[in-house]
Amino acid sequence: FVAQLEMVARVVNNQIVAINDQQQRQAQQRMGTTLVMAVMPRPHGKMSNEVYVVHVGDSRLYCVTKDNLRQVTLDDDVATRETTLGYNFYAYSSQRIDGGALIQALGTRGSDMLVPRVQRLFIDEDCLLLLCSDGLSDFDRVEQIYEDYLLPVLNENKPLDRSCQALIDRANELNGHDNI
């Protein structure tokens, strides 16, 4: 199943690469995008507590519970790579001029160079999975809006459609520099 999810990301990547090639886009002109996807399999048609997360770039998945907020994915950027490889602490790496530069995204190069991350999570308590682009997560905005926008979905059963729209509106007010 994990291999199939990786293949989905590679197929989409190849389609974007083909469009870039067809339009003769070079270097920074190439179209690229990030991906965060959650898949909840239903073996034999029954609900499961498993969630598979597919991730490329700096779109994120957060797990929101009544007690905490946890970022599940790691950004595919220079700062995270430097920290993961043990070259520096994240606080210092993120201050680099190129700290937020993506090291991979869909569509920028062939699938042989793409390393989609697939994680398997087990959900063992009521929670909310927030999948978002950096237009919402930049500048620690998710942490800032946790109590006012995310907790009410769990504690007060606020409808998801209205909560999602409220998140989009708030992100546009705070982080309107990027896609939401």
PyMOL commands that set and color helices and strands:
alter all, ss='L'
color gray80, all
select helices_A, chain A and resi 2-22+27-29+43-45+78-84+90-93+111-113+134-155+160-175
alter helices_A, ss='H'
color red, helices_A
select strands_A, chain A and resi 35-39+50-56+60-64+69-71+117-122+128-132
alter strands_A, ss='S'
color yellow, strands_A
deselect
rebuild
show_as cartoon
